[in-house]
Amino acid sequence: MRNLKNWLTVVMLITSVTVFSQTVLSGKVVDEINQPLPGATVVIQGSKIGASTDFDGNFSFETSIESGELIVSFIGYQAKSVSFSSAGDLGTIALAPSAESLDEIVITQTSFAIDRKTPVAVSTIKASLIENKLGTQEFPEILKSTPGVYATKSGGGFGDGRLTVRGFDSENVAVTINGVPVNDMENGKVYWSNWAGLSDVTSAMQVQRGLGASKLAVPSIGGTVNILSKSTDIEAGGSAGTTFGNDNYFKVGATVSTGLLESGFAATISAAKTTGDGFVDGTEFKGANYFVNLSYQINENHKIALTSFGAPQRHGQRQNRSTIETYQNAQSGTKFNPDWGLQGGNVVHIEDNFYHKSQTSLNHYWTINDKSNLSTAIYASWGRGGGGGTAGDNRDLFKVRMGGDDQPVDLDNIVEINRANGEQGLGSEAYLRASRNDHSWYGILSTYDRDLSESLKLTAGIDLRTYTGEHFSEVTDLLGGSYALDNGNVNNPNAALKVGDKRDYYNDGEVGWQGVFGQLEYDEDKISAFVSLSASNTSYRRVDYFNYLDGDDLQTTDKYNFFGFSAKGGANYRINDKHNVFANLGYFEKAANMNAVFLNYDNEHINADAENQKISSFEIGYGYRTEKLTANVNLYSTYWNDRTLTQNVQNPDGTNSTANILGVNAIHNGIELDFVYRPMEAITLTGMLSLGNWEWANNVLGVEIYDEDQELVDTVDLYIEGLKVSDAAQTTAALGVDWKLMDKTHFTVDYNYFANFYAQYDPNDRGTEGQPQAWETPDYGTFDMSLRYGFKLGTLDTTITGRMMNVFDTEYIADALDGAGSTASTALVWYGYGRTFSVSAKINF
């Protein structure tokens, strides 16, 4: 009996050890070229137990489950199942690219290009690279080492950066966030200050140059930028971090996640606050950003996710450029800014920007069966804010400066004059105003995917949007005065305005969009190919509350419709495991923007026959893949015909006539090379070279302009043949090295070179023969470097990152407007930033 009791005791002890012992599983997740995948999800199949990988792609967690299957996934890659039967290191787990894993990012699953499959030129930037290198740079600048991309800070204000791809500006580059288009529906522009905090919540960003793989009915000439935000994390926890840098830059933020609960619900919330003085004089800023993602797995076939984010901010701007001589003579040098002043010793931003644009989407993903699924996103975006400037009958008062032409504007002088006017019953001679652009945007995107066979897939969908933009100017600061006189409103003439009152103009722009798209994809053995068609109708209507009396039929225009379409296709041939080649071609017609339809800011000069822009493109590419070297070569040719260009002339009776200047064509040719080389495990080398030749293709002569009575008023000549397309560097190059000094410690150095940048000009100004090329700015190159150190703070993973941009304090011109004679002395320029630094700390819990 005693022996039986002893045996029972032993059995119970063994059982207890088995029940309460913890298996430790670890490993490393990498991509197809052996680069680590930070933020990849690792979870035991059939459970909620798992972890996310760290900066180096490593994971480690404890579990009481001794054997089973690990499911490893990462946005844009095929999920992989890995068996385990005991504790230990599972080694390196490599994931292959795929768009099928983007269930939560509804719609973008149809537009995220796949390496060695999608026949387009593409560059993908993962969250780890953004976190490591961005620092205090503008969000578009993280792309400056991408072939064909030119990114600058523009005037240097917080969020004022701009981006061009293959010589095309943001109006002609489609930008989507989680598949939802964000280009302004009236003018096509992208205002990056609206998304100043987006870098904190980006999981991956992809630049598709040229035609792109997007199936949305959004024609983009230069390319497509797809930004994928974070989704809900599999693991409960979060992070907190802070950054400080030059010119009192300070940022603090945190992210918290519930992890995937047994109920199928998960939530991730992120928020941050940023302040600073700005590198450029008078560009102080303060901003915040927030991100919320809620998801619920209803059952095996249905999942919903709600995502909302935004970045309210206010910052001083440098809107006006200056001559090189002005900067050279200015006390603050290249930091000189003419657009700010002092009042009572306090900084006043004469030119500023304040805005809050939110985006909220409800996504539903439905797995209909093993061959088909339907993804739908219903979204809304609200924007409120605008940009500041000057107003009044005597705006020359803003030219009076405190002690010299390179000093701040003397606003105390204006206050004194306006107060004296007030004592005499007069209004402010000079005051501050804001140009507002408040808008409401609603849309639905729905995409149906069906596998017609093992090798053939059909995708079709709809893209519906409605947008109303409310445009007005308002009084923001009377600068000591009691009111401001304004005669801009015919319904309230000679108004005495107070702060907050509308002035000068007030109108609505209403835009509708109805789009459909479809694509067939073929993928078998060594060949993948696609054919894609899309069509869209864009409608415009304008309501003007100031130029027309209430009740006047002219106050609201008719609705004008413009049809656009695209057709594109391509094929990729995987010669073997190392080599692939691809080609694509396409043609699309892009409807004119709203400002090309309603001219002269009224409802009478309507260009109802605004011509579609016609774009055709052809591209071939070659890719090489080995364990150590990845390289790509792309050659492209894009023809941009009938670019939207209008010109007004005055008729003999004083009225205006407008002509659509047809035949304004440009050719963008180029070659791009990029590579990633890992000679050893600790060293990664990156590089790219982009050579463009972008020119206006032909002169446009003898364009006839007729008045309303169809009488010839004037003829227009444009001598532009052979002139270089301006406002972007046609030659760019980059070299970089990432050196893993020790575990979780990386040192990086990047060099970027820019050349063949021609000062911006309007082709309308080239009306006489024999004019020179626009002024070509000096070539320049900059070095950036960063050091990232990871360690344990108690039990918490912690990283500290130090960055220095423009290490050698290179002085360079980043943007320029052409002047008389196209010379350096007459050009108006913005200089780029000098040496800057930042230090960040982040703790994961």
KACORVEN-V26805 format. One record per residue. OMEGA is omega in degrees with one decimal (* if undefined). D_CENTER is the distance of its C-alpha to the mean C-alpha in whole Angstrom. Layout:
OMEGA&D_CENTER ; OMEGA&D_CENTER
This chain:
179.0&78 ; 179.9&77 ; 179.3&75 ; 178.6&73 ; 179.5&72 ; 178.9&71 ; 177.7&69 ; 178.7&67 ; 179.7&66 ; 179.8&65 ; 180.0&63 ; 178.4&61 ; 179.8&60 ; 179.2&59 ; -180.0&57 ; 179.4&56 ; 179.9&54 ; -177.1&53 ; -171.7&51 ; 178.2&50 ; -178.2&49 ; 175.7&45 ; 177.5&44 ; 178.0&41 ; -179.6&38 ; 179.1&36 ; -179.9&34 ; -179.5&31 ; -178.4&28 ; 177.5&27 ; -173.9&25 ; 178.2&26 ; 174.1&26 ; 174.6&28 ; -178.5&25 ; 178.1&25 ; 176.6&23 ; 177.8&22 ; 175.3&22 ; -178.3&24 ; 177.1&26 ; -176.5&30 ; 177.1&32 ; -176.6&36 ; 179.4&36 ; 179.5&38 ; 175.2&37 ; -175.4&34 ; 179.3&35 ; -178.2&33 ; 172.8&30 ; -179.1&27 ; 179.9&26 ; -175.5&26 ; -178.5&24 ; 178.5&26 ; -177.0&26 ; 173.5&30 ; 177.1&31 ; 177.1&34 ; -179.5&36 ; 177.5&39 ; 175.9&41 ; 178.8&44 ; -173.4&44 ; -177.8&45 ; -179.5&44 ; -179.0&42 ; 172.0&38 ; 173.8&35 ; -177.2&32 ; -176.7&29 ; 177.0&26 ; -177.6&22 ; 178.4&19 ; -178.2&19 ; 177.2&22 ; 174.3&26 ; -176.3&28 ; 178.2&31 ; -179.0&34 ; -178.9&36 ; 171.9&40 ; -178.7&42 ; 178.2&45 ; 178.5&46 ; 174.3&44 ; -178.3&42 ; 179.9&39 ; 176.7&38 ; -178.0&37 ; 179.8&33 ; -177.1&32 ; 177.2&29 ; 177.9&27 ; -179.7&26 ; 175.7&23 ; 175.0&23 ; -172.8&21 ; -176.0&24 ; -174.2&23 ; -175.6&20 ; -176.1&22 ; -179.7&21 ; -175.6&17 ; 179.6&19 ; -177.1&18 ; 175.9&15 ; -179.3&18 ; -176.1&19 ; 177.4&16 ; -174.0&15 ; -176.9&17 ; -178.1&20 ; 177.7&22 ; 176.7&25 ; -179.6&25 ; -174.6&22 ; 176.3&23 ; 174.0&19 ; -171.0&18 ; 172.3&16 ; -178.9&14 ; -180.0&14 ; -177.3&13 ; -176.4&15 ; -178.0&15 ; 179.3&18 ; 178.1&16 ; -178.7&13 ; -176.0&16 ; -168.2&18 ; -170.3&17 ; 179.8&14 ; -179.1&16 ; 178.4&16 ; 172.4&13 ; -175.3&10 ; 179.8&7 ; -175.8&6 ; 176.6&10 ; -178.7&10 ; -171.1&10 ; 176.5&13 ; 178.9&15 ; 179.8&14 ; 175.4&16 ; -175.3&15 ; 171.2&12 ; -177.5&13 ; 177.4&11 ; 175.9&13 ; -174.7&13 ; -178.0&15 ; 176.4&17 ; 176.5&17 ; -178.6&16 ; 178.8&14 ; -176.5&11 ; -177.9&11 ; 178.1&10 ; -173.6&9 ; 170.2&8 ; 177.7&10 ; -178.5&12 ; 176.3&15 ; -179.3&16 ; -177.1&14 ; -172.5&12 ; 177.1&9 ; -175.2&12 ; 173.5&12 ; -178.7&9 ; 176.7&9 ; 177.0&6 ; 173.5&8 ; -173.6&8 ; 177.1&12 ; -178.6&12 ; -179.2&12 ; -179.5&10 ; 175.1&9 ; -179.7&9 ; -174.0&12 ; 178.1&15 ; -175.8&17 ; 176.0&16 ; -175.4&12 ; 173.2&10 ; 179.7&7 ; -172.4&8 ; 177.1&6 ; 176.9&10 ; -175.2&10 ; -173.9&8 ; -179.9&10 ; -173.8&11 ; -177.9&9 ; -178.2&10 ; -172.5&13 ; 179.0&13 ; 176.6&11 ; 176.9&14 ; 177.2&12 ; -176.9&9 ; 175.6&10 ; 174.8&10 ; -176.7&13 ; -179.4&14 ; -173.7&16 ; -179.3&17 ; -177.9&16 ; -177.5&17 ; 178.1&16 ; 177.6&19 ; 179.1&17 ; -178.5&19 ; 179.2&15 ; 177.9&16 ; -175.4&14 ; -176.5&15 ; -177.9&14 ; -178.3&12 ; 174.3&10 ; 178.0&7 ; 178.7&8 ; 179.4&8 ; 178.1&11 ; 176.7&12 ; 170.7&16 ; 179.5&19 ; -177.4&22 ; 178.6&24 ; -172.8&27 ; 176.3&29 ; 179.9&30 ; 179.6&29 ; -179.4&26 ; 174.2&25 ; -177.1&25 ; 177.7&23 ; 177.9&23 ; 169.5&22 ; -176.8&24 ; -177.9&23 ; 175.6&24 ; 173.9&25 ; 174.2&26 ; 178.6&22 ; 179.6&23 ; 176.1&21 ; -177.7&22 ; -179.1&21 ; 175.7&23 ; 179.7&22 ; 179.4&25 ; 176.7&26 ; -168.2&29 ; -179.6&29 ; -177.3&30 ; 179.8&33 ; -179.3&36 ; -176.2&36 ; -179.3&32 ; 175.8&30 ; -179.7&27 ; 173.3&25 ; -179.3&23 ; -180.0&22 ; 178.0&20 ; 179.5&20 ; 177.1&19 ; -177.3&20 ; 175.3&19 ; 177.1&21 ; 179.5&22 ; -177.0&24 ; 179.2&21 ; 179.0&22 ; 178.4&23 ; 172.5&26 ; 178.8&25 ; 176.1&21 ; -175.8&22 ; 169.7&20 ; -177.8&20 ; 176.2&18 ; 173.0&18 ; -178.4&16 ; -179.5&17 ; 177.8&17 ; 174.7&20 ; 177.7&20 ; 179.5&24 ; -179.9&25 ; 175.8&28 ; -176.0&30 ; 175.2&33 ; -176.8&35 ; -173.3&34 ; -174.3&33 ; 176.1&31 ; 176.1&28 ; 178.6&26 ; 176.8&23 ; -179.6&21 ; 177.5&18 ; 178.5&17 ; 178.9&15 ; -176.5&14 ; 176.4&13 ; -177.3&16 ; 172.6&17 ; -178.5&19 ; 172.3&19 ; -176.0&21 ; 166.0&19 ; -175.8&21 ; -173.2&20 ; 178.8&23 ; -178.9&24 ; 176.3&27 ; 177.9&29 ; 179.7&30 ; 179.2&33 ; 178.9&32 ; -177.5&30 ; -178.3&33 ; -175.7&35 ; 178.9&33 ; -178.4&34 ; 175.0&31 ; -175.5&30 ; 176.6&27 ; -176.2&25 ; 179.6&27 ; -178.3&26 ; -166.4&28 ; 174.4&26 ; -178.4&28 ; 178.0&31 ; 174.9&34 ; -176.6&36 ; -179.7&38 ; -179.1&37 ; 179.2&34 ; 173.8&30 ; 179.5&29 ; 178.8&26 ; 171.4&27 ; 177.9&23 ; 178.6&21 ; 176.0&18 ; -174.9&18 ; 170.7&16 ; 177.1&16 ; 178.5&14 ; 173.5&15 ; -179.4&14 ; -179.7&17 ; 174.0&18 ; -175.5&21 ; 175.9&21 ; 178.5&25 ; -175.3&25 ; 172.3&29 ; -174.8&31 ; 174.7&33 ; -176.1&35 ; -178.8&35 ; -174.7&34 ; 176.2&32 ; 179.8&29 ; 177.3&27 ; -175.6&24 ; 176.0&23 ; 171.4&20 ; -172.6&21 ; 176.8&18 ; 178.0&18 ; 178.7&16 ; 178.2&17 ; 178.8&16 ; 177.7&19 ; -178.2&19 ; -178.1&19 ; -176.1&20 ; 177.7&23 ; -175.0&25 ; 178.3&29 ; 178.3&32 ; -178.6&36 ; -177.3&38 ; -177.9&39 ; 176.5&35 ; 176.9&37 ; 178.7&38 ; 175.6&34 ; 179.3&35 ; -174.4&38 ; -173.2&37 ; 173.0&38 ; 178.5&41 ; -176.3&39 ; -178.7&36 ; -177.8&34 ; 179.4&34 ; 176.6&33 ; 179.5&34 ; -179.2&37 ; 176.0&36 ; 177.7&39 ; 179.4&41 ; 179.4&39 ; -179.4&40 ; 180.0&44 ; -178.3&44 ; 177.9&42 ; 177.3&45 ; 176.9&48 ; -179.3&47 ; 178.2&46 ; 179.0&50 ; 179.4&51 ; -179.4&49 ; -179.6&46 ; 178.6&43 ; 176.1&40 ; -179.9&40 ; -178.5&36 ; -177.9&34 ; 179.4&30 ; 174.5&28 ; 173.3&25 ; -174.7&23 ; 173.3&22 ; 177.5&19 ; -179.0&20 ; 174.5&19 ; -172.2&20 ; 179.2&18 ; -179.0&20 ; 174.2&19 ; 175.5&21 ; 179.4&20 ; -175.2&23 ; 177.9&23 ; 177.6&27 ; 176.1&27 ; 174.4&31 ; -179.9&32 ; 175.4&35 ; 179.2&36 ; -175.7&36 ; -174.6&34 ; -177.4&33 ; 177.3&30 ; 173.8&29 ; 178.1&26 ; -178.5&26 ; 178.1&24 ; -179.3&23 ; -176.0&20 ; -178.8&21 ; 170.5&20 ; -170.8&21 ; 172.4&20 ; 178.0&22 ; 179.9&21 ; -174.1&23 ; 176.5&23 ; 173.8&26 ; -179.4&27 ; 176.7&29 ; 179.5&31 ; -179.6&30 ; -179.5&32 ; 176.4&36 ; 174.6&36 ; -179.9&40 ; -179.7&41 ; 177.0&42 ; 176.2&40 ; 179.0&39 ; -179.7&40 ; -178.7&38 ; -175.3&39 ; -175.1&36 ; -179.0&37 ; 177.8&40 ; 178.3&40 ; -175.8&41 ; 177.2&42 ; -177.3&43 ; 172.4&41 ; -169.5&41 ; 172.9&38 ; 177.6&37 ; -179.2&34 ; 179.6&31 ; 176.5&33 ; -177.5&31 ; 167.1&32 ; -179.8&32 ; 177.6&30 ; -178.7&29 ; 176.4&28 ; 170.0&26 ; -178.7&23 ; -177.3&24 ; 173.7&22 ; -179.2&23 ; 174.2&21 ; -176.7&23 ; 173.7&22 ; 179.9&24 ; 178.3&23 ; -178.2&25 ; 170.4&26 ; 179.0&28 ; 177.8&28 ; 179.9&31 ; 178.0&31 ; -179.6&34 ; -173.4&36 ; -172.8&34 ; 168.0&32 ; -176.4&29 ; 176.7&28 ; 170.0&26 ; -173.9&27 ; 176.4&24 ; 174.7&25 ; 177.8&23 ; -178.7&24 ; 171.9&23 ; 177.9&25 ; 180.0&23 ; 179.6&25 ; 171.0&25 ; -176.3&27 ; 176.2&28 ; -176.2&30 ; -175.2&31 ; -175.5&33 ; -175.2&34 ; -175.8&35 ; 179.9&38 ; 173.9&40 ; -177.3&40 ; 177.0&42 ; -179.7&41 ; -179.3&40 ; -177.2&37 ; 177.8&35 ; -178.7&34 ; 168.3&33 ; 175.9&33 ; -178.2&30 ; -173.9&29 ; 179.4&28 ; -175.4&26 ; 175.1&26 ; 179.9&24 ; 176.0&24 ; 174.4&23 ; -178.7&25 ; 179.5&24 ; -179.9&26 ; 179.6&26 ; 177.6&28 ; 179.4&28 ; 178.4&31 ; -175.3&32 ; 174.2&35 ; -177.5&35 ; -175.6&34 ; -169.0&33 ; 170.0&32 ; 175.7&30 ; 178.2&29 ; 174.3&27 ; 173.4&27 ; 176.4&25 ; -178.9&25 ; 176.5&24 ; 172.5&24 ; 176.7&23 ; -175.8&23 ; -180.0&20 ; 179.0&22 ; 175.6&22 ; -174.3&20 ; -177.0&22 ; 174.8&22 ; -179.6&24 ; 179.6&26 ; -172.9&27 ; 175.9&28 ; 175.5&30 ; 175.5&28 ; -176.9&31 ; -176.9&33 ; 179.2&35 ; -174.7&33 ; -179.7&32 ; -174.2&30 ; -179.1&31 ; 178.9&31 ; -172.5&28 ; 172.0&28 ; 169.5&25 ; -174.0&23 ; -174.4&24 ; 172.3&22 ; -174.2&24 ; 177.5&23 ; -177.3&25 ; 171.5&24 ; -177.6&26 ; 179.1&25 ; 178.3&27 ; 179.3&27 ; -177.0&29 ; 167.2&29 ; -179.3&31 ; -176.4&32 ; -173.2&31 ; 170.3&29 ; -178.2&26 ; 178.6&25 ; 173.3&24 ; -179.2&25 ; 172.6&23 ; -175.7&24 ; 175.0&23 ; -178.0&24 ; 178.7&22 ; -177.8&24 ; -174.5&23 ; -179.5&26 ; 175.0&26 ; -178.1&23 ; 178.8&23 ; 178.7&26 ; 178.6&28 ; -179.6&31 ; 172.9&33 ; -180.0&37 ; 177.4&39 ; 178.5&42 ; -179.1&46 ; 177.4&46 ; 177.0&43 ; -178.3&41 ; 172.3&38 ; -174.9&37 ; 176.4&34 ; 167.7&33 ; -179.3&31 ; -179.3&31 ; 178.5&31 ; 175.5&31 ; -171.1&28 ; 177.3&27 ; 176.7&25 ; 177.5&25 ; 175.8&22 ; 178.1&24 ; 175.9&23 ; -176.9&24 ; 177.3&21 ; 172.7&23 ; -178.4&22 ; 169.4&24 ; -175.9&24 ; 178.9&28 ; -179.5&30 ; 176.4&33 ; -173.4&34 ; -174.3&33 ; -174.0&32 ; 172.6&30 ; 178.6&27 ; 177.1&26 ; 178.6&23 ; 175.8&22 ; 173.6&21 ; -179.6&22 ; -179.7&21 ; -179.5&23 ; 173.1&22 ; -173.8&25 ; -175.3&23 ; 168.1&26 ; -166.1&27 ; -170.7&29 ; 170.2&32 ; 176.1&34 ; -170.6&34 ; 172.0&38 ; 176.5&40 ; -175.2&37 ; 178.7&39 ; -177.7&39 ; 175.6&41 ; -176.6&42 ; 178.3&42 ; 179.6&46 ; 173.4&44 ; -178.4&46 ; -178.5&45 ; -174.5&43 ; 170.7&41 ; -175.5&40 ; 174.5&37 ; 174.1&36 ; 178.3&33 ; -172.9&34 ; -176.7&31 ; 178.0&32 ; 176.7&31 ; -179.0&29 ; 172.0&26 ; -170.6&22 ; 166.9&21 ; 173.4&18 ; 178.9&17 ; -178.4&19 ; 175.3&20 ; 176.7&22 ; 178.3&20 ; -180.0&21 ; 172.2&21 ; 179.7&23 ; 176.1&23 ; 173.0&25 ; -175.5&25 ; 177.2&29 ; -175.5&30 ; 175.7&33 ; -176.6&34 ; 178.2&33 ; 176.7&30 ; -177.0&30 ; 173.9&27 ; -178.1&27 ; 174.0&24 ; 179.7&24 ; 174.7&22 ; 177.9&22 ; -176.0&20 ; -177.5&22 ; -178.6&21 ; 179.3&23 ; 176.3&24 ; -178.3&22 ; -177.1&23 ; -176.6&23 ; 176.8&22 ; 178.4&24 ; 177.8&25 ; 177.3&27 ; -178.4&29 ; -179.6&30 ; -173.9&32 ; 178.5&35 ; -175.0&38 ; 172.5&39 ; 178.6&38 ; -176.4&35 ; 169.2&34 ; 172.4&31 ; -179.0&28 ; 178.1&28 ; -177.7&27 ; 178.3&26 ; 174.3&27 ; 177.3&26 ; 176.6&24 ; -179.9&23 ; 175.0&22 ; 172.5&23 ; 175.6&22 ; 178.1&23 ; 176.4&23 ; -178.2&26 ; -176.9&26 ; 179.1&29 ; -179.1&29 ; 178.3&33 ; 172.2&34 ; -167.9&35 ; 176.2&38 ; -173.5&37 ; 175.0&33 ; -175.8&30 ; 175.5&29 ; 172.6&27 ; -177.8&27 ; 173.6&24 ; -177.5&25 ; 172.8&22 ; -179.7&23 ; -177.0&21 ; -171.7&23 ; -175.3&26 ; 174.8&28 ; -179.8&27 ; 177.4&26 ; -175.4&26 ; 177.3&24 ; -176.4&23 ; -179.6&19 ; -178.8&19 ; 171.1&22 ; -178.4&23 ; 179.4&27 ; -179.3&30 ; 178.9&33 ; 177.7&35 ; -179.9&31 ; 179.0&33 ; -175.0&31 ; -177.6&33 ; -178.9&32 ; 173.4&28 ; -167.8&26 ; 163.0&24 ; 173.3&21 ; 174.4&22 ; -180.0&20 ; 169.2&20 ; -177.8&24 ; 176.6&24 ; -179.8&23 ; 172.6&23 ; 176.2&22 ; -178.6&24 ; 173.3&23 ; -179.0&25 ; 178.6&25 ; 176.3&27 ; -179.8&27 ; *&30
